[in-house]
């Protein structure tokens, strides 16, 4: 992709290092200085013979200027060859931005607890993240919305909205304590923090990572992983209680 590097003086590889015909020229070139030293006291006739031999070498297929020009033409043609461009569908796709706060407030599937906690942290800044991507094979990108607490950023609800002709529809909701969802190569990945009794809010005992895949008009669980965290990390720190668990919406 960076092109073809030439030598510092523009010589072709065959001229400097050999190749088809290259070795023959190198041998002749190395003989010339020694031949010149031995011919320092020679007659003009010997000089003419040397010139004749040089011309004969060029005319019998040696690596003269004609060969060097051909090699450079090949290099230029190779460097000028167009690089295949990736398919247009492989690049990032545009997504129409929506107001996630409006989606949440108009969603009848939101629990009263989440609606009550859905307040700005400062001015009109809400603790809400929005991600766009293809989850349901809809004509337009789907929207994943995560709602968190203001103080510690703990997830209290995650939702997936599918773009239909008459607006967005809630096709997934999870309102467990400490939940967060992301899009990973067309899958919905939901992470839920697991708290044991007495765990501070900043140090859960582990996590469940659940992968959902859109199948037959709805999300079905495709994979599940549980991770246990080290109990020695953060021991004795954090006095806030663990977030309460509530059923998934």
C-alpha positions as CSV (number, residue, x, y, z in Angstrom):
1,X,0.0,0.0,0.0
2,X,2.9,2.3,0.5
3,X,4.1,1.9,-3.1
4,X,7.3,0.4,-4.4
5,X,10.5,1.8,-2.9
6,X,13.3,2.5,-5.3
7,X,17.0,2.9,-4.5
8,X,18.4,6.1,-3.2
9,X,19.7,7.1,-6.6
10,X,16.7,5.8,-8.6
11,X,18.5,2.6,-9.9
12,X,16.4,-0.4,-10.6
13,X,16.8,-3.5,-8.5
14,X,18.2,-5.5,-11.4
15,X,20.9,-2.9,-11.9
16,X,22.1,-2.9,-8.2
17,X,21.5,-6.5,-7.1
18,X,21.2,-8.6,-10.1
19,X,18.2,-10.3,-11.6
20,X,17.6,-11.2,-15.2
21,X,20.6,-9.8,-16.9
22,X,21.6,-7.8,-13.8
23,X,24.4,-10.1,-12.7
24,X,26.1,-9.9,-16.1
25,X,26.2,-6.1,-16.0
26,X,27.6,-6.2,-12.4
27,X,30.4,-8.5,-13.5
28,X,31.2,-6.3,-16.5
29,X,31.1,-3.2,-14.3
30,X,33.5,-4.7,-11.8
31,X,35.9,-5.7,-14.5
32,X,36.1,-2.2,-16.0
33,X,38.1,-0.5,-13.2
34,X,40.7,-3.3,-13.1
35,X,40.9,-3.3,-16.9
36,X,41.5,0.5,-16.8
37,X,44.4,0.1,-14.3
38,X,46.1,-2.6,-16.4
39,X,45.6,-0.6,-19.6
40,X,47.2,2.6,-18.2
41,X,50.2,2.2,-20.5
42,X,48.4,0.4,-23.4
43,X,48.2,1.8,-26.9
44,X,45.1,3.5,-28.4
45,X,44.4,0.3,-30.3
46,X,43.7,-1.6,-27.0
47,X,41.4,1.2,-26.0
48,X,39.4,0.8,-29.2
49,X,39.1,-2.9,-28.6
50,X,37.7,-2.3,-25.1
51,X,35.2,0.1,-26.6
52,X,34.2,-2.5,-29.2
53,X,33.7,-5.1,-26.6
54,X,31.5,-2.8,-24.5
55,X,29.3,-2.0,-27.5
56,X,29.1,-5.7,-28.3
57,X,28.0,-6.5,-24.8
58,X,25.1,-3.9,-25.1
59,X,24.0,-5.3,-28.5
60,X,23.9,-8.9,-27.4
61,X,21.2,-8.6,-24.7
62,X,23.3,-7.1,-21.9
63,X,21.7,-4.9,-19.3
64,X,22.1,-1.6,-21.2
65,X,20.0,1.5,-21.0
66,X,17.2,-0.3,-22.9
67,X,16.9,-3.0,-20.3
68,X,17.0,-0.5,-17.5
69,X,14.3,1.6,-19.1
70,X,12.0,-1.5,-19.4
71,X,12.5,-2.4,-15.7
72,X,11.5,1.1,-14.7
73,X,8.5,1.0,-16.9
74,X,7.4,-2.2,-15.1
75,X,7.9,-0.6,-11.7
76,X,5.8,2.5,-12.7
77,X,3.1,0.3,-14.2
78,X,3.0,-1.7,-11.0
79,X,2.9,1.4,-8.7
80,X,0.2,2.9,-10.9
81,X,-2.1,-0.1,-10.6
82,X,-5.3,0.9,-8.8
83,X,-5.7,-0.4,-5.3
84,X,-9.1,-2.2,-4.9
85,X,-11.4,-0.1,-2.7
86,X,-13.5,-1.7,0.0
87,X,-17.2,-2.3,-0.7
88,X,-19.4,0.7,0.1
89,X,-21.5,-1.5,2.4
90,X,-18.4,-2.3,4.5
91,X,-17.9,1.2,5.8
92,X,-19.8,3.0,8.5
93,X,-23.5,3.7,7.8
94,X,-25.2,6.9,8.6
95,X,-27.8,6.9,11.4
96,X,-30.5,9.4,12.0
97,X,-30.1,10.8,15.5
98,X,-33.1,10.7,17.8
99,X,-33.8,12.3,21.2
100,X,-33.5,9.3,23.6
101,X,-35.2,11.3,26.4
102,X,-38.3,11.7,24.2
103,X,-38.3,8.0,23.4
104,X,-38.1,7.1,27.1
105,X,-40.8,9.5,28.2
106,X,-43.2,8.3,25.5
107,X,-42.5,4.6,26.2
108,X,-45.4,2.9,28.0
109,X,-43.1,0.0,28.9
110,X,-40.9,2.0,31.2
111,X,-41.5,1.2,34.9
112,X,-42.7,4.0,37.2
113,X,-39.4,3.7,39.1
114,X,-37.3,4.5,36.0
115,X,-39.6,7.3,35.0
116,X,-39.4,8.8,38.4
117,X,-35.6,8.6,38.4
118,X,-35.3,10.0,34.8
119,X,-34.2,13.5,35.8
120,X,-31.4,15.7,34.6
121,X,-28.2,15.7,36.6
122,X,-27.4,19.3,35.8
123,X,-29.4,21.7,33.7
124,X,-30.8,19.6,30.8
125,X,-28.1,16.9,30.9
126,X,-29.6,13.5,31.5
127,X,-27.6,10.4,32.5
128,X,-28.6,8.6,29.3
129,X,-26.4,6.9,26.7
130,X,-27.6,6.1,23.1
131,X,-26.1,3.7,20.6
132,X,-27.1,3.1,17.0
133,X,-26.6,-0.1,15.0
134,X,-28.2,-3.0,13.2
135,X,-29.8,-5.5,15.6
136,X,-33.2,-6.3,14.1
137,X,-32.4,-6.0,10.4
138,X,-34.8,-3.1,10.1
139,X,-34.4,-0.6,7.3
140,X,-33.0,2.0,9.7
141,X,-30.5,1.6,12.6
142,X,-31.9,0.4,15.9
143,X,-31.3,2.5,19.0
144,X,-30.1,1.2,22.3
145,X,-30.7,3.5,25.3
146,X,-29.1,3.1,28.7
147,X,-30.4,5.0,31.8
148,X,-28.0,5.5,34.7
149,X,-27.9,7.2,38.0
150,X,-26.3,10.6,38.3
151,X,-23.9,10.1,41.1
152,X,-22.2,6.8,40.3
153,X,-23.3,6.0,36.8
154,X,-25.0,2.7,37.8
155,X,-27.3,1.5,35.1
156,X,-31.0,1.2,36.1
157,X,-32.5,0.4,32.7
158,X,-31.6,-0.5,29.2
159,X,-33.9,-0.5,26.1
160,X,-33.9,-1.3,22.4
161,X,-36.0,0.7,20.0
162,X,-36.8,-0.5,16.5
163,X,-37.5,2.0,13.8
164,X,-40.8,1.3,12.1
165,X,-42.7,3.3,9.4
166,X,-44.8,5.0,12.1
167,X,-42.1,5.5,14.7
168,X,-40.0,3.6,17.2
169,X,-41.1,0.5,19.1
170,X,-39.7,-0.8,22.3
171,X,-38.6,-4.4,21.5
172,X,-36.4,-5.1,24.5
173,X,-36.3,-3.8,28.1
174,X,-34.2,-4.8,31.2
175,X,-34.6,-2.8,34.4
176,X,-32.5,-4.9,36.8
177,X,-30.1,-3.0,39.1
178,X,-26.7,-2.2,37.5
179,X,-27.5,-3.2,33.9
180,X,-25.9,-1.9,30.7
181,X,-26.3,-2.9,27.1
182,X,-24.1,-2.6,24.0
183,X,-24.1,-3.6,20.3
184,X,-21.5,-6.1,19.3
185,X,-21.4,-7.2,15.7
186,X,-25.1,-7.4,15.3
187,X,-25.8,-8.9,18.8
188,X,-27.2,-7.2,21.9
189,X,-24.8,-7.7,24.8
190,X,-26.3,-7.0,28.3
191,X,-24.1,-6.8,31.3
192,X,-25.6,-7.1,34.8
193,X,-23.5,-6.5,37.9
194,X,-24.0,-9.2,40.6
195,X,-24.0,-8.1,44.2
196,X,-23.7,-10.3,47.3
197,X,-25.0,-9.2,50.6
198,X,-22.9,-6.4,52.0
199,X,-21.2,-5.5,48.7
200,X,-20.5,-1.8,48.3
201,X,-22.0,-0.3,45.2
202,X,-18.6,0.3,43.6
203,X,-17.4,-3.3,44.1
204,X,-19.9,-6.0,43.0
205,X,-19.1,-9.7,43.5
206,X,-19.3,-10.4,39.7
207,X,-21.2,-10.0,36.6
208,X,-23.4,-11.8,34.1
209,X,-22.8,-11.1,30.4
210,X,-25.8,-12.2,28.3
211,X,-25.8,-12.1,24.5
212,X,-29.2,-11.8,22.7
213,X,-29.8,-12.3,19.0
214,X,-32.8,-11.2,17.0
215,X,-34.7,-14.3,15.8
216,X,-38.2,-14.6,14.5
217,X,-39.3,-11.1,15.4
218,X,-37.8,-11.0,18.9
219,X,-34.6,-11.3,21.0
220,X,-33.6,-14.8,22.2
221,X,-30.7,-15.6,24.5
222,X,-27.7,-16.8,22.5
223,X,-24.9,-16.9,25.1
224,X,-24.3,-16.4,28.8
225,X,-21.0,-15.8,30.7
226,X,-20.6,-15.2,34.4
227,X,-17.5,-13.6,35.9
228,X,-16.5,-13.6,39.5
229,X,-14.5,-10.6,40.7
230,X,-11.6,-10.7,43.1
231,X,-12.8,-10.1,46.7
232,X,-9.5,-8.5,47.7
233,X,-9.9,-5.5,45.3
234,X,-11.5,-2.5,47.0
235,X,-12.0,-4.4,50.3
236,X,-13.3,-2.0,53.0
237,X,-14.0,0.8,50.5
238,X,-17.3,2.3,49.6
239,X,-20.2,2.6,52.1
240,X,-23.1,2.9,49.6
241,X,-25.5,-0.1,49.6
242,X,-25.8,-2.3,46.6
243,X,-28.5,-1.3,44.1
244,X,-31.8,-3.1,44.5
245,X,-32.7,-5.7,42.0
246,X,-36.0,-5.5,40.2
247,X,-37.7,-7.8,37.6
248,X,-36.8,-7.2,33.9
249,X,-39.3,-5.1,32.1
